[in-house]
Amino acid sequence: MYSLLKPLLFQFDPEKVHYFVTRNLKRFNKLWLGRSIIRGVWNVHGARLEREVFGLKFPNPVGLAAGFDKNGEVIGEMANLGFGFIEVGTVTPLPQQGNEKPRMFRLPADEALINRMGFNNLGVDVVAARIAAYRKNQPENQKGIIIGGNIGKNKVTPNEDAVSDYIKCFDKLFDVVDYFVVNVSSPNTPGLRALQEKEPLMHILNTLQQRNRKNDISRPILLKIAPDLTDEQLDDIVEIVTETKIAGVIATNTTISREGLTSAHKGETGGLSGRPLTKRSTEVITYLHKKSNGTFPIIGVGGIHSAEDAIEKLNAGAALVQLYTGFIYEGPGLIGRINKKVLSL
């Protein structure tokens, strides 16, 4: 089905296509028959798919990466497609428009995307309310779905005040998400990646950990890192995770590298995702897993375009995987193919 639609969709601006697809997916899911067809075609179930990671029980190991559902608009629809967990965001305290359009580009010859969206979102108040509304009316068949909150800082907030933005998002989302992801690795907010340095990153994570208890409940906090870090910087990440006692790492975000690209848009600024990241993201997972002796969980993301790509990341040390660009190129059938492959092992 998707193989027939894809050539048509790829004729239009990718950001416009995203909104067209999600809008119509919502409409289709409002119909009982529509929901039943989607679940029947793409959902894969099995007790052996379940994973318990950082204290949470995931119905399957395949999640939707941050960036696709920035505003918590299609959580239920993505769950119906078969995702075991949905990561919403990146969310900032204040609404922001993001960067100038066009800001997303397909690189079909490289099976990749370049985006410079710039954390466009409706702000944490709107997103928190939407997730709360979903929780209130959550269908019985989606009760096990895990929701993550990916949080960042507003563009106008200077780095020295960044911690205040992360605190605001953390406090607002605490009651409605299952885990948090601290995003300091997007290349599309000026200066953001400087927060990956050890001192500012320790400050942000320690501050959040100090607030991480409410009515005897704490939330797992994860750190999302760039694929462009050196081995020495990855060593720092292992130390930071150990010292701050956060729950784990998401490896990796988009890259600023353009090595080996052939497509027309290869010179666009922004973060590159998709097939060119497959090898490097797996290398980062492998390095972190070995360096840490597997002492903290890793969610693997970057260049997963097949079931084999996902298994490679799981074998490298990832506890779970996430999709974004591979989902766009391969369609929703990729989720089921990964889960079927996991069941066959």
Residue pairs with C-beta under 8 A, 6 or more apart in sequence:
1 41
1 331
2 330
2 331
2 332
2 333
3 331
6 329
6 331
9 17
9 21
10 17
10 106
10 108
12 20
13 102
13 104
14 104
14 105
14 106
14 113
14 328
15 101
15 102
15 103
15 104
18 68
18 104
22 69
22 73
22 74
22 77
25 74
25 77
26 73
26 74
26 77
27 34
28 34
28 35
28 38
29 35
29 38
29 76
29 77
29 80
35 80
38 80
38 81
39 80
39 141
42 80
42 81
42 82
42 332
42 333
42 335
42 336
43 80
43 81
43 82
43 336
44 60
44 82
44 335
44 336
44 339
44 340
44 343
46 339
46 343
48 342
48 343
49 59
49 60
49 61
49 84
49 339
49 342
49 343
50 57
50 58
50 59
50 60
51 57
51 58
51 60
51 61
51 84
51 319
51 320
52 58
53 248
53 297
53 319
53 320
54 179
54 220
54 222
54 247
54 248
54 297
55 220
55 247
56 146
56 178
56 179
56 220
57 144
57 146
58 84
58 85
58 144
58 146
58 320
59 84
59 144
59 145
59 146
60 82
60 83
60 84
60 339
60 342
61 84
61 314
61 319
61 320
61 321
61 338
61 339
61 342
62 82
62 83
62 84
62 310
62 320
62 321
62 322
62 323
62 335
62 338
62 339
63 83
63 84
63 85
63 86
63 87
63 146
63 148
63 299
63 320
63 321
63 322
63 323
64 78
64 83
64 85
64 86
64 87
64 322
64 323
64 324
64 327
65 87
65 301
65 322
65 323
65 324
66 87
66 88
66 89
66 90
66 148
66 150
66 181
66 183
66 224
67 89
67 90
67 115
67 117
67 324
68 78
68 324
68 327
69 75
69 78
69 86
69 87
69 88
70 88
70 89
70 90
70 91
70 120
70 121
70 122
71 88
71 121
71 122
71 126
71 127
71 130
72 88
72 127
72 130
72 131
72 134
73 130
75 86
75 88
75 131
75 134
75 145
75 147
76 134
76 138
76 139
76 142
78 86
79 86
79 142
79 145
80 142
81 332
81 335
82 332
82 335
82 336
82 339
83 145
83 323
83 335
84 144
84 145
84 146
84 320
85 145
85 146
85 147
85 148
85 178
85 320
86 145
86 146
86 147
86 148
87 147
87 148
87 149
87 150
87 181
87 322
88 127
88 131
88 147
88 148
88 149
88 150
88 177
89 121
89 127
89 148
89 149
89 150
89 151
89 152
89 181
89 183
90 119
90 121
90 150
90 151
90 152
90 183
90 186
91 121
91 123
91 124
91 127
91 149
91 150
91 151
91 152
91 169
91 173
92 119
92 121
92 123
92 124
92 151
92 152
92 153
92 154
92 165
92 169
93 123
93 124
93 153
93 154
93 165
93 168
93 169
93 172
94 123
94 154
95 121
95 122
95 123
95 126
96 118
96 119
96 120
96 121
96 123
96 154
96 155
97 120
98 117
98 118
98 119
98 120
98 121
99 116
99 117
99 118
99 120
99 188
103 115
103 116
103 117
103 118
103 270
104 113
104 114
104 115
104 116
104 117
105 113
105 114
105 115
105 265
105 268
105 270
106 112
106 113
106 263
106 265
107 113
107 114
107 261
107 263
107 264
107 265
107 266
107 272
107 274
108 263
109 262
109 263
110 260
110 261
110 262
110 263
110 266
110 274
110 275
110 276
111 274
111 275
111 305
111 325
111 329
112 261
112 263
112 272
112 273
112 274
112 275
112 276
112 277
112 325
113 272
113 273
113 274
113 325
113 328
114 265
114 266
114 268
114 269
114 270
114 271
114 272
114 273
115 188
115 254
115 270
115 271
115 273
116 187
116 188
116 268
116 269
116 270
116 271
117 188
117 270
118 155
118 188
118 189
119 152
119 154
119 155
119 186
119 188
119 189
121 127
124 151
124 168
124 169
124 172
124 173
125 172
127 149
127 173
128 172
128 173
128 175
128 176
131 147
131 149
131 173
131 176
131 177
132 175
132 176
134 147
135 176
138 145
146 178
146 179
147 176
147 177
147 178
148 177
148 178
148 179
148 180
148 181
148 222
149 169
149 173
149 176
149 177
149 179
149 180
149 181
150 180
150 181
150 183
150 224
151 165
151 166
151 169
151 170
151 173
151 180
151 181
151 182
151 183
152 165
152 166
152 169
152 183
152 184
152 186
152 189
152 192
153 162
153 165
153 166
153 189
153 192
154 165
155 189
155 190
157 164
157 165
159 191
159 192
159 194
159 195
159 200
162 195
162 200
162 204
163 203
163 204
163 207
166 182
166 204
166 207
166 208
167 207
167 208
167 211
170 180
170 208
170 211
171 211
173 180
174 214
174 219
175 214
177 219
178 219
178 220
179 219
179 220
179 221
179 222
179 247
180 208
180 219
180 220
180 221
180 222
181 221
181 222
181 223
181 224
181 250
182 204
182 205
182 208
182 221
182 222
182 223
182 224
183 192
183 224
183 253
184 192
184 193
184 195
184 196
184 201
184 204
184 223
184 224
185 192
185 193
185 196
185 224
185 225
185 226
185 252
185 253
186 192
186 193
186 253
186 254
186 271
187 193
187 226
187 253
187 254
187 256
187 270
187 271
188 270
188 271
193 226
194 200
195 201
195 204
196 225
196 226
196 229
196 233
198 236
198 239
198 240
201 223
201 240
202 240
202 243
202 244
205 221
205 223
205 240
205 244
205 246
206 244
208 221
209 221
209 244
209 245
209 246
212 218
212 219
212 221
220 246
220 247
220 248
221 246
221 247
222 246
222 247
222 248
222 249
222 250
222 299
223 237
223 240
223 241
223 246
223 248
223 249
223 250
224 249
224 250
224 251
224 252
224 253
225 234
225 237
225 249
225 250
225 251
225 252
225 253
225 284
226 252
226 253
226 254
226 255
226 256
227 251
227 252
227 253
227 254
227 255
227 257
227 277
227 280
227 281
227 284
227 302
228 255
228 256
228 257
229 237
229 284
231 287
234 284
234 287
234 288
234 291
235 291
237 249
237 288
238 288
238 291
238 292
240 246
241 248
241 249
241 292
241 296
242 292
242 295
242 296
246 296
247 296
247 297
248 296
248 297
248 298
248 299
248 319
249 288
249 296
249 297
249 298
249 299
250 298
250 299
250 301
250 322
251 281
251 284
251 285
251 288
251 298
251 299
251 300
251 301
251 302
251 318
252 277
252 280
252 281
252 284
252 301
252 302
253 271
253 302
254 270
254 271
254 272
254 273
254 277
255 271
255 272
255 273
255 276
255 277
255 280
256 271
256 272
257 272
257 276
257 280
258 266
258 267
258 272
259 276
260 276
261 272
261 276
273 302
273 303
273 324
273 325
274 303
274 305
274 325
274 326
274 329
275 303
275 305
275 325
275 326
275 329
276 303
277 302
277 303
278 302
278 303
278 304
278 305
278 309
279 303
280 302
280 303
281 300
281 301
281 302
281 303
281 313
282 300
282 302
282 303
282 312
282 313
282 316
285 298
285 300
285 313
285 316
285 317
285 318
286 316
286 317
288 298
288 317
289 298
289 316
289 317
289 318
290 317
294 317
297 319
297 320
298 317
298 318
298 319
299 318
299 319
299 320
299 321
299 322
300 310
300 313
300 314
300 316
300 318
300 320
300 321
300 322
301 321
301 322
301 323
301 324
303 309
303 325
303 326
304 310
304 313
304 321
304 322
304 323
304 326
304 334
304 338
305 325
305 326
305 329
305 330
305 334
306 326
306 330
306 334
306 337
307 334
307 337
307 338
307 340
307 341
308 341
309 326
310 321
310 338
310 341
310 342
311 338
311 341
311 342
311 345
313 321
314 321
314 342
321 338
323 334
323 335
326 334
327 334
327 335
